[in-house]
Amino acid sequence: LATLTAEEMASDALKQERSKLNESAINEHQLAMDEGTGTDLIQCGKCKQNNCAYTEAQTRSADEPMTLFVFCKNCGHRWKVAD
């Protein structure tokens, strides 16, 4: 009898894809559409405008730098910056 779960038996490529989807879903819920600190110092890679909002969160261990979550107020594009 198999004792591994479907997740444990998945190929490395499938595990990576699942991880990316999980991370994407988490990121979408961490920064609301109208929250964050507004800035014109960050340029959106999608629409090239400088009308963004950002928040910072500690998503990794305490000795790692904080992750910056950015939201473009013009086109709605979201991305994160982790140093």
N, C-alpha and C positions, 0 to 999 in steps of 0.2 A: 504494500500500500504506500502511496505517496504521502509524505509528511510535510512537504513544502507547500506554501500557499501559491496562488497564481502570481502574486507579485514577486515572490522569491524565485519562481521559475522563469520569469520574463527575461528576454534577451537584454543585453546592455543598452541597445538602441531604444528599446521600448521603455526601459527604466528611465533613461534620460528624457524621453519625450513626456512621460508621466510627470517627472520632476519639473520640467519647464511649464507644463500646464498647471500644476499645483502652484508654482511660484507666481505665475501670471494671475491666477485667481486670487491669491492672497494680496498681491500688489494692487489689484483693482479695488479691493475693499479697504485698503489701508488709507487711502487719500480720497476723501469725498470731493465731489465736483466743485464745491464752492469754498472749501477750506484750504488753509495753508497761508503762507506768507507771500504776498505778491512781490514780484521782482521783474526788472527789465534787464537784468544782468545775464539771464540764461536765454539762449536762443533755441527755439523748437527746431528739431531736425526735420520735421515734416513740412511745416508751413513757413519756416524761416522767420517767424515773428518773435518779438521779445516780450510778450505778454504772458508770463507764466506765474504759477504759484508753486511753492514747495513746502514740504515738511521733512523733518529728519526723524529717524527712528533707529533704535539699537536692535538690529535684526540678527546680529551674530554675537559671538562671545564678547564679554565686557572689554577685553583688551584689543578688540578690532574697532576700526573707525565706524562712525554711524553711517547709515545708508540714507541718501537723499532721494526722496520721491518727488518727481516734478510733474506738473500738469499744465498743459498749454490751454490758456483760457480762450484762445481763438478757435482752434480746431479740435480740442479735446484729447489730443495725443498725450499718452502717459508713458513715462520711462523712469528708470532709477539710475542713480549714480552711486556706485560703491567703490571707494578708493582702495 
